[in-house]
Amino acid sequence: MNRGNFAQGEGSLKLHIQDLKSLSDSQALTSPTIFEPQTSTERGDDGGADSCPTTSPEDQAPEKKLTLFALRLAVLEKSATGLGTLGFIWATVVLLGGFAITLEKTDFWFITIILLVEGTRLFSRSHELEWQHQSTWSLADAGKTSFRLLRSSSRLLARVLKAIFRPMSVIGSKSRHQGGQLKEETARRGRLEELNKKRQRSRRWNSLDVPFLPLAPWVFLSKNISKLLHWLQIIAAIACVVLSLMKIIKRNYGEVDSSEKRNRKAALIIFYSLALAEAVLFLLEKAYWELKIIYGKLLEEVTKECELESLGLLPVRRFFYDAYSRCLDGSIFDGLKMDMVSFAMDLLASNSPDEQLIGARILRKFATSERFSDDTLQKIGITFLVMERLVEMLNWKDLQEEEIREAAALILSKLAGKKQNSLRVAGIPGAMESISSLLYTTRNSSPGCFEIGDKNIVFDHPHYGFWTFNHMGLLIMKKLARDHDNCGKIGSTRGLLPKIIDFSHVEERLLKDDSVTDSQIMTVKRSLQVVKMLASTPGTTGKQLRREISEIVFTISNIRDILQYGEKHPNLQKLGIDILTSLALEDDTAERIGGTGGIINHLLNILFKEGMTEDQNHVRTAAGQALTMLAMESDSNCQRILRSGALEKFVNALEVPLLRENAAMILRNLCTYSGEGCFIKLRGVTAAVPTVLKGIMLEDNRLQEVMVGLAACAFKFMTTAESRIMFKRSVIKETELANELVQILKKYPNPPVRFPRVRRFTIELAIWMMKDDKTNSHIFKNLGLEKELENVLDTTSELENFNIFNGTAGLNRYKTCIHSLVETALKLMENEHSAEVSH
């Protein structure tokens, strides 16, 4: 018989997996199980259900301040450039072309010098941005260059003098605070320098260190040229202002003594005014730049608001240069179209390792930020090329690319938290293989050797984050496994399933060690979570996955170790038990689990263990459900349970509120599916009849359902005389029980979703009572059972014909349909009525 399969919902789990929430007794009794249909089969969304506070657009996109600043600078720059162009044309066409001969000597040289100076400034300006932009292309200069290098030497000198003559008391009062900052900054720079040294080992020149001339190489390094061009512009603009003002104020343009010279004065005034306006606009731009960047600390402000302080100013500075370049090269509005996320995605697609790292760092920060994660993940999720690039980066195993790889894994784990994105990630060709490459298994490898795909690769680097990648890989798998189609892809990826299961292995010493850290248990927990989701997959995919999982020889033995030694880790035990419950849906797997030495005994020990805290009760409940599944339609497992001597414990457990429901279901399965050779052993179940009868009369809903179901089976092991003794012992009359059964049918005119078998079990018990004592047929008839049974015929549904459920799909169909039970009950009452008439 094929038991089918089922799916259970998974609770929401954040990026850093927290301990599973425990259930109280009442929650454990009312939580959905495989024995009732569920209205939804959707698994929990890890994508962060926490609602974010409403914020303004500026708060959601702090980089808008930079794009607006870039636009304003571009307006000033283009205005100055336009005036400069007009002044150049005016000088060359009107003055030097039309009045060159008649110009005074001073005017001729002033115009010439102004043109040369402005030409120098324009040339410097057109290339300064390129060189400044070039300074952000490499992380090698990340800790050395900033906008502060553009400050004037006088300002720098003033700050140095101020620091030298600062009162010692002030220095002393801040020394402790500054000392801590200094240590942190030193450590950060040390890490940057170590990374930069690695990145400088290249066959290509670093653009910042190119010596353009063989002589005086330091002066002509590319990282110093932008500063040189900057000062050339400042000097040129000041010279232009001075020369223009001198001529405009003095107006010594010579005498106008002929008609050929009558427009010369006006032409010169126009030229000097244009030159002055251009220079003033340029200096105004520089002043505005200085005011916002140096004094207003705009870059620091945006960096803080973007939560990028740990990355320094380099990413934000690079973003600003890109936006400013777009405003200058094209329309002034082109820079407004930029945002930090799209900027980072462009960097990620670059061929430069430094740009890739900057992009990865920005996306990692934004993807994990409470403020920016939703928008960031949405943009990445609809950009297939970016997701493909992230998946590709998972295969990068070079030590210098470790941070990029880790960032890509983290971003993908956040992406997979949204169902629509998880489908897109899994749909990328080779995605599962790339995620599998994050998993480094060492169980069957020699020390220092990690298994990656089909090969064992030796890593001698002591600081490579193998376990970090293991955690991230399992987390991505867990989130992808929320979708059933992805589960099929995981199962079909060669070598992936054994890797996942291998991480569920944990040694006894770690499980029993009080000082074990959470990170050491985290890998085991995530592995079990993934296996649980795969094993609970419905349909033919689930059947195939359960078969493959059970055929891996380490699966059940790993769970057995956790059950045996994991007393201090109930969450791990709960996950392992849930896996066994899912695997037990298949006949051959249920037999394999029962045949694995110690599994059933460990489950019994957990179920009946005393002294467990309330937050561990969910483990006992799960153990009861697993035993119920193992005993279902398995004669050998039923015999194993009976041989353990647990029958009396199950009978006594009917008095325990936490255990009574599962105990009743297990006893019913033992009575139903045990072979004929177990009849003598099962006679002990009759001791539970008084408790069961009281449960029928006093309880309601699901607990009443299981008590009625157990009673219908337990009475079969007693004679009529013994059953009457049990009624007397429970102080309940058969008439009262019959009336209660009729009331149950009246109470539930339609099959309840929470306990769909209550009418079936009620009819089964009524049939036994009528067969046991023919007078009960008359009692039932007087109570109106016949009418209620006819109502059952009119309202019956497929819901009542199944023992377990997979979401809304029924599994494990009963051999006798409810229609046949109703017809049997009606026939018994009809025969009794016919006997009375004939008599």
LINBELMO-V401424 format. One record per helix or strand. SS is the DSSP state (a for helix, b for strand). FROM is the first residue (numbers start at 1). LEN is the number of residues. Records with the same first field share a line. If there is no record, write none. Layout:
# LINBELMO-V401424
SS = FROM-LEN + FROM-LEN
This chain:
# LINBELMO-V401424
a = 25-6 + 57-4 + 64-35 + 105-30 + 139-3 + 147-4 + 153-12 + 168-33 + 207-3 + 222-29 + 259-3 + 264-32 + 298-8 + 309-3 + 314-16 + 334-4 + 340-9 + 353-15 + 373-9 + 384-10 + 399-17 + 419-9 + 431-6 + 466-15 + 484-9 + 496-7 + 508-5 + 518-18 + 539-13 + 554-12 + 570-14 + 587-9 + 599-9 + 614-18 + 635-9 + 647-7 + 660-14 + 676-23 + 701-17 + 720-10 + 734-14 + 758-15 + 775-9 + 785-11 + 798-4 + 818-21
b = 211-1 + 221-1 + 441-1 + 449-4 + 455-4 + 802-5 + 809-5
